Amino acid sequence: MQTATNDSQRRSMIAAAASPSRTKLPQVTGLLEILDGRFFALRVRCDDEHEYAIKGIPSRQCRRARRRSYGRTLFVEQAVARLGQALVTPIPDVSLVELTSEFIQCGTWTRCLEPGICHSLDWIDHVRDTQSIDEILTANSDGQNRERVAALAVLIGWFSNTPGDTQFLLESQPPYRVFSVDHGLLADGIPIWESVRKLDVWQGRGVRPHHAMTRHLKQWCNQQPHEIPEIRAVAERLAQVTDWQIAQSLAHQPNAWGVGMCQRAQMMKYLQQRRDEMVRVCSNGMWSN
């Protein structure tokens, strides 16, 4: 199994994972719905006949007065969703789509985005917003949502000690599965944007599954947090995540999002160390609510 133990190896692995693909990215052909004006989220149709929820870089005239790194947020959303696939989390399938300048000129709202590559998730029909974890856990009787919430709790704890602004979507018809979107604000709790010295201090500090989610799981399972079987199962999957998979999650985001190779290598180091610490913490029961 290929591993990366220093920054040179990490950069080489990320570069190898970023080898150009011959697959053409889907192009946006229709705007269907404005999902969130604050974060420039749109529901679109692409030339592959699929629908996506997308986020892009806002154009200069639409950026907020408060300085914000939109590219950094998109970068982290991509990485979270890609590694979430390895942990079998309830995040919809992730991809990249292209927003062309020709299409932008066709509509008022799309002019708020720069042309280029956008973060995208497959569109999920027949869902509604909810922030009630209790409602999510009781929505189906087969325990499927407990497994999905446990996977998300470990994924979020792996990336950051800051919970971010996760949005839950619950199906409005059987099997009432939960989905999760909007993980870009986890970037605010990741110290790779600061000095390397601060990163070394933060690497393994406070690593644990998401507090609120595990607290609710504990109540429904009537067990100590470190004995929750769904958490242990996710930790076992996390232990199987390779350095190559981490590199892949950081390799495909476009350079236009403003995250260079040095920061990608630092992110990889950060995720490697927190992966190992999260597995150790969950396996040994070294955390509690």
CORHU-V737095 format. One record per residue. RES is the residue in three letters. NEAR is the number of other C-alpha atoms within 12 Angstrom. Layout:
BEGIN
RES;NEAR  RES;NEAR
END
This chain:
BEGIN
MET;9  GLN;15  THR;23  ALA;26  THR;20  ASN;17  ASP;24  SER;19  GLN;23  ARG;35  ARG;32  SER;27  MET;32  ILE;35  ALA;25  ALA;19  ALA;22  ALA;25  SER;16  PRO;14  SER;11  ARG;7  THR;10  LYS;14  LEU;23  PRO;28  GLN;32  VAL;38  THR;28  GLY;30  LEU;27  LEU;22  GLU;20  ILE;22  LEU;20  ASP;16  GLY;20  ARG;17  PHE;31  PHE;31  ALA;33  LEU;33  ARG;33  VAL;36  ARG;28  CYS;28  ASP;20  ASP;17  GLU;15  HIS;24  GLU;29  TYR;39  ALA;38  ILE;45  LYS;47  GLY;48  ILE;37  PRO;32  SER;21  ARG;16  GLN;13  CYS;22  ARG;22  ARG;18  ALA;8  ARG;8  ARG;8  ARG;19  SER;25  TYR;36  GLY;32  ARG;36  THR;34  LEU;44  PHE;42  VAL;44  GLU;44  GLN;44  ALA;41  VAL;49  ALA;41  ARG;36  LEU;41  GLY;41  GLN;28  ALA;31  LEU;37  VAL;34  THR;37  PRO;39  ILE;41  PRO;32  ASP;29  VAL;34  SER;37  LEU;35  VAL;36  GLU;34  LEU;38  THR;26  SER;21  GLU;18  PHE;26  ILE;26  GLN;17  CYS;17  GLY;16  THR;13  TRP;28  THR;37  ARG;26  CYS;30  LEU;34  GLU;31  PRO;26  GLY;32  ILE;34  CYS;43  HIS;48  SER;42  LEU;36  ASP;29  TRP;31  ILE;25  ASP;19  HIS;17  VAL;21  ARG;21  ASP;20  THR;22  GLN;20  SER;21  ILE;35  ASP;24  GLU;25  ILE;36  LEU;34  THR;25  ALA;25  ASN;23  SER;17  ASP;15  GLY;23  GLN;25  ASN;37  ARG;40  GLU;35  ARG;39  VAL;48  ALA;47  ALA;42  LEU;48  ALA;46  VAL;48  LEU;48  ILE;49  GLY;44  TRP;47  PHE;50  SER;39  ASN;30  THR;29  PRO;30  GLY;26  ASP;21  THR;32  GLN;25  PHE;31  LEU;32  LEU;36  GLU;25  SER;20  GLN;14  PRO;15  PRO;19  TYR;26  ARG;36  VAL;44  PHE;42  SER;44  VAL;40  ASP;37  HIS;39  GLY;36  LEU;32  LEU;33  ALA;35  ASP;25  GLY;30  ILE;40  PRO;29  ILE;33  TRP;26  GLU;19  SER;15  VAL;21  ARG;13  LYS;17  LEU;25  ASP;21  VAL;17  TRP;25  GLN;32  GLY;30  ARG;25  GLY;24  VAL;34  ARG;43  PRO;47  HIS;36  HIS;28  ALA;28  MET;39  THR;42  ARG;29  HIS;29  LEU;39  LYS;28  GLN;20  TRP;25  CYS;23  ASN;15  GLN;20  GLN;23  PRO;35  HIS;34  GLU;25  ILE;34  PRO;27  GLU;37  ILE;45  ARG;31  ALA;25  VAL;38  ALA;41  GLU;25  ARG;29  LEU;39  ALA;28  GLN;21  VAL;33  THR;25  ASP;36  TRP;31  GLN;35  ILE;44  ALA;40  GLN;32  SER;36  LEU;45  ALA;37  HIS;38  GLN;41  PRO;28  ASN;20  ALA;21  TRP;30  GLY;21  VAL;28  GLY;25  MET;29  CYS;26  GLN;30  ARG;39  ALA;35  GLN;38  MET;44  MET;44  LYS;39  TYR;40  LEU;46  GLN;34  GLN;29  ARG;39  ARG;40  ASP;28  GLU;31  MET;42  VAL;36  ARG;25  VAL;32  CYS;40  SER;28  ASN;18  GLY;24  MET;20  TRP;27  SER;23  ASN;21
END
